[in-house]
Every structure is written in C-alpha cells, then in structure tokens.
C-alpha cells in the first residue's frame, strides 16, 4: 500500500534541499557582487588619491 507519510517526507526533504541550494547560490552571488563593488570602490579611491 502507498504510504502518504513517506511520500510527504520525501517531497519535503527534496524541497528543503532545493531551497538550501538556492540560498547557497544566492549567497555566493551576493558575495561576488560585494567583492566586485568593493574592488571598484578601491579603484575609484586610488584614482582620486592619484589625482591629488
């Protein structure tokens, strides 16, 4: 007989794993964005320092 609880458990663990992966990828994208913007800010600051 098909057990609904087992099926529900499998679905919920699958969706949790999927959400976890999405969160991880979002975090890495955000970190990359921060890294790039920080780098750009450093370049701009060094450019301003050279102009003085």
PQR file of N, CA, C, O and H, with PARSE charges and radii, in Angstrom:
ATOM      1  N   UNK A   1       0.829  -1.210   0.000 -0.4000 1.5000
ATOM      2  CA  UNK A   1       0.000   0.000   0.000 -0.0000 2.0000
ATOM      3  C   UNK A   1       0.866   1.264   0.000  0.5500 1.7000
ATOM      4  O   UNK A   1       1.904   1.324   0.659 -0.5500 1.4000
ATOM      5  N   UNK A   2       0.417   2.260  -0.749 -0.4000 1.5000
ATOM      6  CA  UNK A   2       1.155   3.513  -0.866 -0.0000 2.0000
ATOM      7  C   UNK A   2       1.031   4.322   0.425  0.5500 1.7000
ATOM      8  O   UNK A   2      -0.075   4.620   0.877 -0.5500 1.4000
ATOM      9  H   UNK A   2      -0.426   2.211  -1.284  0.4000 1.0000
ATOM     10  N   UNK A   3       2.166   4.670   1.006 -0.4000 1.5000
ATOM     11  CA  UNK A   3       2.150   5.407   2.273 -0.0000 2.0000
ATOM     12  C   UNK A   3       2.319   6.907   2.006  0.5500 1.7000
ATOM     13  O   UNK A   3       3.325   7.346   1.448 -0.5500 1.4000
ATOM     14  H   UNK A   3       3.064   4.428   0.639  0.4000 1.0000
ATOM     15  N   UNK A   4       1.319   7.669   2.415 -0.4000 1.5000
ATOM     16  CA  UNK A   4       1.353   9.115   2.179 -0.0000 2.0000
ATOM     17  C   UNK A   4       2.432   9.804   3.001  0.5500 1.7000
ATOM     18  O   UNK A   4       3.074  10.744   2.533 -0.5500 1.4000
ATOM     19  H   UNK A   4       0.502   7.312   2.868  0.4000 1.0000
ATOM     20  N   UNK A   5       2.628   9.331   4.231 -0.4000 1.5000
ATOM     21  CA  UNK A   5       3.620   9.981   5.093 -0.0000 2.0000
ATOM     22  C   UNK A   5       5.024   9.875   4.510  0.5500 1.7000
ATOM     23  O   UNK A   5       5.786  10.842   4.516 -0.5500 1.4000
ATOM     24  H   UNK A   5       2.106   8.567   4.611  0.4000 1.0000
ATOM     25  N   UNK A   6       5.356   8.685   4.005 -0.4000 1.5000
ATOM     26  CA  UNK A   6       6.689   8.505   3.410 -0.0000 2.0000
ATOM     27  C   UNK A   6       6.855   9.422   2.204  0.5500 1.7000
ATOM     28  O   UNK A   6       7.885  10.076   2.041 -0.5500 1.4000
ATOM     29  H   UNK A   6       4.737   7.900   4.000  0.4000 1.0000
ATOM     30  N   UNK A   7       5.823   9.460   1.360 -0.4000 1.5000
ATOM     31  CA  UNK A   7       5.885  10.313   0.170 -0.0000 2.0000
ATOM     32  C   UNK A   7       6.046  11.781   0.578  0.5500 1.7000
ATOM     33  O   UNK A   7       6.850  12.505  -0.010 -0.5500 1.4000
ATOM     34  H   UNK A   7       4.986   8.929   1.492  0.4000 1.0000
ATOM     35  N   UNK A   8       5.292  12.213   1.570 -0.4000 1.5000
ATOM     36  CA  UNK A   8       5.357  13.602   2.026 -0.0000 2.0000
ATOM     37  C   UNK A   8       6.738  13.925   2.565  0.5500 1.7000
ATOM     38  O   UNK A   8       7.282  15.003   2.327 -0.5500 1.4000
ATOM     39  H   UNK A   8       4.639  11.625   2.048  0.4000 1.0000
ATOM     40  N   UNK A   9       7.307  12.947   3.313 -0.4000 1.5000
ATOM     41  CA  UNK A   9       8.652  13.159   3.862 -0.0000 2.0000
ATOM     42  C   UNK A   9       9.662  13.341   2.736  0.5500 1.7000
ATOM     43  O   UNK A   9      10.520  14.222   2.794 -0.5500 1.4000
ATOM     44  H   UNK A   9       6.865  12.070   3.506  0.4000 1.0000
ATOM     45  N   UNK A  10       9.548  12.485   1.695 -0.4000 1.5000
ATOM     46  CA  UNK A  10      10.478  12.597   0.569 -0.0000 2.0000
ATOM     47  C   UNK A  10      10.334  13.949  -0.123  0.5500 1.7000
ATOM     48  O   UNK A  10      11.330  14.598  -0.442 -0.5500 1.4000
ATOM     49  H   UNK A  10       8.851  11.769   1.648  0.4000 1.0000
ATOM     50  N   UNK A  11       9.099  14.368  -0.350 -0.4000 1.5000
ATOM     51  CA  UNK A  11       8.863  15.645  -1.032 -0.0000 2.0000
ATOM     52  C   UNK A  11       9.410  16.803  -0.202  0.5500 1.7000
ATOM     53  O   UNK A  11      10.050  17.708  -0.737 -0.5500 1.4000
ATOM     54  H   UNK A  11       8.290  13.841  -0.090  0.4000 1.0000
ATOM     55  N   UNK A  12       9.155  16.771   1.117 -0.4000 1.5000
ATOM     56  CA  UNK A  12       9.605  17.884   1.958 -0.0000 2.0000
ATOM     57  C   UNK A  12      11.132  17.939   2.023  0.5500 1.7000
ATOM     58  O   UNK A  12      11.707  19.027   2.008 -0.5500 1.4000
ATOM     59  H   UNK A  12       8.635  16.036   1.552  0.4000 1.0000
ATOM     60  N   UNK A  13      11.805  16.763   2.097 -0.4000 1.5000
ATOM     61  CA  UNK A  13      13.267  16.795   2.119 -0.0000 2.0000
ATOM     62  C   UNK A  13      13.809  17.290   0.786  0.5500 1.7000
ATOM     63  O   UNK A  13      14.791  18.033   0.750 -0.5500 1.4000
ATOM     64  H   UNK A  13      11.338  15.880   2.109  0.4000 1.0000
ATOM     65  N   UNK A  14      13.170  16.879  -0.320 -0.4000 1.5000
ATOM     66  CA  UNK A  14      13.615  17.347  -1.634 -0.0000 2.0000
ATOM     67  C   UNK A  14      13.483  18.860  -1.741  0.5500 1.7000
ATOM     68  O   UNK A  14      14.404  19.536  -2.200 -0.5500 1.4000
ATOM     69  H   UNK A  14      12.373  16.276  -0.292  0.4000 1.0000
ATOM     70  N   UNK A  15      12.340  19.393  -1.317 -0.4000 1.5000
ATOM     71  CA  UNK A  15      12.141  20.837  -1.417 -0.0000 2.0000
ATOM     72  C   UNK A  15      13.091  21.581  -0.487  0.5500 1.7000
ATOM     73  O   UNK A  15      13.569  22.664  -0.822 -0.5500 1.4000
ATOM     74  H   UNK A  15      11.592  18.845  -0.944  0.4000 1.0000
ATOM     75  N   UNK A  16      13.367  20.995   0.693 -0.4000 1.5000
ATOM     76  CA  UNK A  16      14.322  21.634   1.605 -0.0000 2.0000
ATOM     77  C   UNK A  16      15.702  21.697   0.972  0.5500 1.7000
ATOM     78  O   UNK A  16      16.372  22.728   1.040 -0.5500 1.4000
ATOM     79  H   UNK A  16      12.978  20.115   0.965  0.4000 1.0000
ATOM     80  N   UNK A  17      16.132  20.594   0.353 -0.4000 1.5000
ATOM     81  CA  UNK A  17      17.438  20.571  -0.308 -0.0000 2.0000
ATOM     82  C   UNK A  17      17.486  21.603  -1.432  0.5500 1.7000
ATOM     83  O   UNK A  17      18.483  22.303  -1.605 -0.5500 1.4000
ATOM     84  H   UNK A  17      15.587  19.757   0.297  0.4000 1.0000
ATOM     85  N   UNK A  18      16.398  21.687  -2.191 -0.4000 1.5000
ATOM     86  CA  UNK A  18      16.347  22.640  -3.298 -0.0000 2.0000
ATOM     87  C   UNK A  18      16.454  24.069  -2.771  0.5500 1.7000
ATOM     88  O   UNK A  18      17.220  24.874  -3.300 -0.5500 1.4000
ATOM     89  H   UNK A  18      15.587  21.118  -2.050  0.4000 1.0000
ATOM     90  N   UNK A  19      15.693  24.377  -1.737 -0.4000 1.5000
ATOM     91  CA  UNK A  19      15.739  25.711  -1.131 -0.0000 2.0000
ATOM     92  C   UNK A  19      17.141  26.009  -0.620  0.5500 1.7000
ATOM     93  O   UNK A  19      17.662  27.108  -0.810 -0.5500 1.4000
ATOM     94  H   UNK A  19      15.071  23.723  -1.307  0.4000 1.0000
ATOM     95  N   UNK A  20      17.747  25.017   0.034 -0.4000 1.5000
ATOM     96  CA  UNK A  20      19.088  25.190   0.590 -0.0000 2.0000
ATOM     97  C   UNK A  20      20.076  25.539  -0.520  0.5500 1.7000
ATOM     98  O   UNK A  20      20.900  26.442  -0.383 -0.5500 1.4000
ATOM     99  H   UNK A  20      17.323  24.124   0.188  0.4000 1.0000
ATOM    100  N   UNK A  21      19.969  24.790  -1.635 -0.4000 1.5000
ATOM    101  CA  UNK A  21      20.869  25.066  -2.763 -0.0000 2.0000
ATOM    102  C   UNK A  21      20.644  26.458  -3.317  0.5500 1.7000
ATOM    103  O   UNK A  21      21.600  27.170  -3.628 -0.5500 1.4000
ATOM    104  H   UNK A  21      19.299  24.056  -1.746  0.4000 1.0000
ATOM    105  N   UNK A  22      19.369  26.855  -3.443 -0.4000 1.5000
ATOM    106  CA  UNK A  22      19.077  28.198  -3.966 -0.0000 2.0000
ATOM    107  C   UNK A  22      19.647  29.271  -3.053  0.5500 1.7000
ATOM    108  O   UNK A  22      20.203  30.263  -3.524 -0.5500 1.4000
ATOM    109  H   UNK A  22      18.593  26.277  -3.191  0.4000 1.0000
ATOM    110  N   UNK A  23      19.507  29.072  -1.739 -0.4000 1.5000
ATOM    111  CA  UNK A  23      20.022  30.051  -0.777 -0.0000 2.0000
ATOM    112  C   UNK A  23      21.537  30.145  -0.892  0.5500 1.7000
ATOM    113  O   UNK A  23      22.103  31.237  -0.861 -0.5500 1.4000
ATOM    114  H   UNK A  23      19.054  28.267  -1.357  0.4000 1.0000
ATOM    115  N   UNK A  24      22.195  28.984  -1.026 -0.4000 1.5000
ATOM    116  CA  UNK A  24      23.653  28.985  -1.155 -0.0000 2.0000
ATOM    117  C   UNK A  24      24.084  29.742  -2.409  0.5500 1.7000
ATOM    118  O   UNK A  24      25.023  30.537  -2.363 -0.5500 1.4000
ATOM    119  H   UNK A  24      21.735  28.097  -1.051  0.4000 1.0000
ATOM    120  N   UNK A  25      23.399  29.497  -3.533 -0.4000 1.5000
ATOM    121  CA  UNK A  25      23.779  30.176  -4.778 -0.0000 2.0000
ATOM    122  C   UNK A  25      23.515  31.680  -4.663  0.5500 1.7000
ATOM    123  O   UNK A  25      24.299  32.489  -5.159 -0.5500 1.4000
ATOM    124  H   UNK A  25      22.636  28.852  -3.571  0.4000 1.0000
ATOM    125  N   UNK A  26      22.417  32.050  -4.013 -0.4000 1.5000
ATOM    126  CA  UNK A  26      22.134  33.473  -3.804 -0.0000 2.0000
ATOM    127  C   UNK A  26      23.216  34.118  -2.953  0.5500 1.7000
ATOM    128  O   UNK A  26      23.672  35.226  -3.237 -0.5500 1.4000
ATOM    129  H   UNK A  26      21.781  31.393  -3.610  0.4000 1.0000
ATOM    130  N   UNK A  27      23.629  33.395  -1.886 -0.4000 1.5000
ATOM    131  CA  UNK A  27      24.687  33.927  -1.019 -0.0000 2.0000
ATOM    132  C   UNK A  27      25.964  34.150  -1.803  0.5500 1.7000
ATOM    133  O   UNK A  27      26.607  35.191  -1.668 -0.5500 1.4000
ATOM    134  H   UNK A  27      23.259  32.495  -1.655  0.4000 1.0000
ATOM    135  N   UNK A  28      26.339  33.166  -2.632 -0.4000 1.5000
ATOM    136  CA  UNK A  28      27.585  33.306  -3.382 -0.0000 2.0000
ATOM    137  C   UNK A  28      27.484  34.450  -4.392  0.5500 1.7000
ATOM    138  O   UNK A  28      28.451  35.184  -4.594 -0.5500 1.4000
ATOM    139  H   UNK A  28      25.816  32.321  -2.743  0.4000 1.0000
ATOM    140  N   UNK A  29      26.306  34.607  -5.032 -0.4000 1.5000
ATOM    141  CA  UNK A  29      26.128  35.716  -5.974 -0.0000 2.0000
ATOM    142  C   UNK A  29      26.258  37.044  -5.242  0.5500 1.7000
ATOM    143  O   UNK A  29      26.901  37.972  -5.732 -0.5500 1.4000
ATOM    144  H   UNK A  29      25.521  34.010  -4.867  0.4000 1.0000
ATOM    145  N   UNK A  30      25.642  37.131  -4.061 -0.4000 1.5000
ATOM    146  CA  UNK A  30      25.700  38.365  -3.287 -0.0000 2.0000
ATOM    147  C   UNK A  30      27.129  38.666  -2.866  0.5500 1.7000
ATOM    148  O   UNK A  30      27.567  39.815  -2.929 -0.5500 1.4000
ATOM    149  H   UNK A  30      25.119  36.377  -3.662  0.4000 1.0000
ATOM    150  N   UNK A  31      27.871  37.625  -2.430 -0.4000 1.5000
ATOM    151  CA  UNK A  31      29.275  37.812  -2.026 -0.0000 2.0000
ATOM    152  C   UNK A  31      30.104  38.282  -3.214  0.5500 1.7000
ATOM    153  O   UNK A  31      30.949  39.166  -3.071 -0.5500 1.4000
ATOM    154  H   UNK A  31      27.515  36.692  -2.379  0.4000 1.0000
ATOM    155  N   UNK A  32      29.869  37.695  -4.383 -0.4000 1.5000
ATOM    156  CA  UNK A  32      30.590  38.127  -5.583 -0.0000 2.0000
ATOM    157  C   UNK A  32      30.289  39.586  -5.881  0.5500 1.7000
ATOM    158  O   UNK A  32      31.190  40.354  -6.220 -0.5500 1.4000
ATOM    159  H   UNK A  32      29.183  36.977  -4.499  0.4000 1.0000
ATOM    160  N   UNK A  33      29.014  39.972  -5.754 -0.4000 1.5000
ATOM    161  CA  UNK A  33      28.623  41.354  -6.011 -0.0000 2.0000
ATOM    162  C   UNK A  33      29.332  42.291  -5.043  0.5500 1.7000
ATOM    163  O   UNK A  33      29.840  43.337  -5.447 -0.5500 1.4000
ATOM    164  H   UNK A  33      28.283  39.348  -5.478  0.4000 1.0000
ATOM    165  N   UNK A  34      29.369  41.911  -3.742 -0.4000 1.5000
ATOM    166  CA  UNK A  34      30.049  42.729  -2.739 -0.0000 2.0000
ATOM    167  C   UNK A  34      31.529  42.857  -3.077  0.5500 1.7000
ATOM    168  O   UNK A  34      32.105  43.943  -2.996 -0.5500 1.4000
ATOM    169  H   UNK A  34      28.957  41.062  -3.414  0.4000 1.0000
ATOM    170  N   UNK A  35      32.133  41.744  -3.455 -0.4000 1.5000
ATOM    171  CA  UNK A  35      33.553  41.735  -3.785 -0.0000 2.0000
ATOM    172  C   UNK A  35      33.837  42.697  -4.931  0.5500 1.7000
ATOM    173  O   UNK A  35      34.773  43.493  -4.870 -0.5500 1.4000
ATOM    174  H   UNK A  35      31.666  40.862  -3.521  0.4000 1.0000
ATOM    175  N   UNK A  36      33.013  42.615  -5.982 -0.4000 1.5000
ATOM    176  CA  UNK A  36      33.218  43.464  -7.162 -0.0000 2.0000
ATOM    177  C   UNK A  36      33.029  44.931  -6.807  0.5500 1.7000
ATOM    178  O   UNK A  36      33.828  45.777  -7.209 -0.5500 1.4000
ATOM    179  H   UNK A  36      32.252  41.968  -6.032  0.4000 1.0000
ATOM    180  N   UNK A  37      31.970  45.237  -6.053 -0.4000 1.5000
ATOM    181  CA  UNK A  37      31.720  46.647  -5.726 -0.0000 2.0000
ATOM    182  C   UNK A  37      32.823  47.190  -4.816  0.5500 1.7000
ATOM    183  O   UNK A  37      33.216  48.352  -4.927 -0.5500 1.4000
ATOM    184  H   UNK A  37      31.321  44.550  -5.726  0.4000 1.0000
ATOM    185  N   UNK A  38      33.317  46.338  -3.915 -0.4000 1.5000
ATOM    186  CA  UNK A  38      34.420  46.763  -3.045 -0.0000 2.0000
ATOM    187  C   UNK A  38      35.655  47.059  -3.895  0.5500 1.7000
ATOM    188  O   UNK A  38      36.334  48.062  -3.675 -0.5500 1.4000
ATOM    189  H   UNK A  38      32.999  45.394  -3.825  0.4000 1.0000
ATOM    190  N   UNK A  39      35.946  46.199  -4.856 -0.4000 1.5000
ATOM    191  CA  UNK A  39      37.087  46.378  -5.746 -0.0000 2.0000
ATOM    192  C   UNK A  39      36.960  47.679  -6.529  0.5500 1.7000
ATOM    193  O   UNK A  39      37.918  48.441  -6.655 -0.5500 1.4000
ATOM    194  H   UNK A  39      35.395  45.385  -5.035  0.4000 1.0000
ATOM    195  N   UNK A  40      35.757  47.921  -7.054 -0.4000 1.5000
ATOM    196  CA  UNK A  40      35.517  49.154  -7.822 -0.0000 2.0000
ATOM    197  C   UNK A  40      35.729  50.378  -6.926  0.5500 1.7000
ATOM    198  O   UNK A  40      36.327  51.369  -7.345 -0.5500 1.4000
ATOM    199  H   UNK A  40      34.978  47.302  -6.951  0.4000 1.0000
ATOM    200  N   UNK A  41      35.227  50.295  -5.682 -0.4000 1.5000
ATOM    201  CA  UNK A  41      35.386  51.417  -4.757 -0.0000 2.0000
ATOM    202  C   UNK A  41      36.867  51.668  -4.491  0.5500 1.7000
ATOM    203  O   UNK A  41      37.303  52.818  -4.445 -0.5500 1.4000
ATOM    204  H   UNK A  41      34.741  49.490  -5.342  0.4000 1.0000
ATOM    205  N   UNK A  42      37.638  50.602  -4.318 -0.4000 1.5000
ATOM    206  CA  UNK A  42      39.075  50.762  -4.081 -0.0000 2.0000
ATOM    207  C   UNK A  42      39.750  51.425  -5.273  0.5500 1.7000
ATOM    208  O   UNK A  42      40.598  52.301  -5.107 -0.5500 1.4000
ATOM    209  H   UNK A  42      37.284  49.667  -4.355  0.4000 1.0000
ATOM    210  N   UNK A  43      39.368  51.003  -6.478 -0.4000 1.5000
ATOM    211  CA  UNK A  43      39.951  51.588  -7.689 -0.0000 2.0000
ATOM    212  C   UNK A  43      39.610  53.073  -7.767  0.5500 1.7000
ATOM    213  O   UNK A  43      40.470  53.899  -8.074 -0.5500 1.4000
ATOM    214  H   UNK A  43      38.679  50.292  -6.613  0.4000 1.0000
ATOM    215  N   UNK A  44      38.341  53.407  -7.485 -0.4000 1.5000
ATOM    216  CA  UNK A  44      37.932  54.812  -7.537 -0.0000 2.0000
ATOM    217  C   UNK A  44      38.691  55.633  -6.498  0.5500 1.7000
ATOM    218  O   UNK A  44      39.140  56.746  -6.774 -0.5500 1.4000
ATOM    219  H   UNK A  44      37.643  52.736  -7.236  0.4000 1.0000
ATOM    220  N   UNK A  45      38.827  55.070  -5.300 -0.4000 1.5000
ATOM    221  CA  UNK A  45      39.536  55.791  -4.244 -0.0000 2.0000
ATOM    222  C   UNK A  45      40.998  55.996  -4.625  0.5500 1.7000
ATOM    223  O   UNK A  45      41.550  57.075  -4.407 -0.5500 1.4000
ATOM    224  H   UNK A  45      38.462  54.166  -5.075  0.4000 1.0000
ATOM    225  N   UNK A  46      41.625  54.974  -5.190 -0.4000 1.5000
ATOM    226  CA  UNK A  46      43.036  55.114  -5.559 -0.0000 2.0000
ATOM    227  C   UNK A  46      43.174  56.116  -6.707  0.5500 1.7000
ATOM    228  O   UNK A  46      44.151  56.864  -6.751 -0.5500 1.4000
ATOM    229  H   UNK A  46      41.177  54.098  -5.367  0.4000 1.0000
ATOM    230  N   UNK A  47      42.216  56.143  -7.633 -0.4000 1.5000
ATOM    231  CA  UNK A  47      42.233  57.127  -8.714 -0.0000 2.0000
ATOM    232  C   UNK A  47      42.162  58.542  -8.143  0.5500 1.7000
ATOM    233  O   UNK A  47      42.907  59.425  -8.567 -0.5500 1.4000
ATOM    234  H   UNK A  47      41.423  55.535  -7.597  0.4000 1.0000
ATOM    235  N   UNK A  48      41.265  58.753  -7.180 -0.4000 1.5000
ATOM    236  CA  UNK A  48      41.141  60.071  -6.559 -0.0000 2.0000
ATOM    237  C   UNK A  48      42.415  60.437  -5.827  0.5500 1.7000
ATOM    238  O   UNK A  48      42.823  61.599  -5.831 -0.5500 1.4000
ATOM    239  H   UNK A  48      40.660  58.035  -6.835  0.4000 1.0000
ATOM    240  N   UNK A  49      43.048  59.458  -5.198 -0.4000 1.5000
ATOM    241  CA  UNK A  49      44.286  59.734  -4.468 -0.0000 2.0000
ATOM    242  C   UNK A  49      45.396  60.138  -5.440  0.5500 1.7000
ATOM    243  O   UNK A  49      46.206  61.015  -5.137 -0.5500 1.4000
ATOM    244  H   UNK A  49      42.717  58.514  -5.195  0.4000 1.0000
ATOM    245  N   UNK A  50      45.430  59.490  -6.617 -0.4000 1.5000
ATOM    246  CA  UNK A  50      46.459  59.846  -7.588 -0.0000 2.0000
ATOM    247  C   UNK A  50      46.231  61.235  -8.164  0.5500 1.7000
ATOM    248  O   UNK A  50      47.186  61.943  -8.484 -0.5500 1.4000
ATOM    249  H   UNK A  50      44.772  58.778  -6.863  0.4000 1.0000
ATOM    250  N   UNK A  51      44.964  61.628  -8.298 -0.4000 1.5000
ATOM    251  CA  UNK A  51      44.664  62.932  -8.902 -0.0000 2.0000
ATOM    252  C   UNK A  51      45.095  64.084  -8.009  0.5500 1.7000
ATOM    253  O   UNK A  51      45.367  65.178  -8.504 -0.5500 1.4000
ATOM    254  H   UNK A  51      44.188  61.053  -8.038  0.4000 1.0000
ATOM    255  N   UNK A  52      45.163  63.859  -6.704 -0.4000 1.5000
ATOM    256  CA  UNK A  52      45.514  64.963  -5.794 -0.0000 2.0000
ATOM    257  C   UNK A  52      46.956  65.424  -5.947  0.5500 1.7000
ATOM    258  O   UNK A  52      47.389  66.341  -5.248 -0.5500 1.4000
ATOM    259  H   UNK A  52      44.942  62.971  -6.302  0.4000 1.0000
TER
END
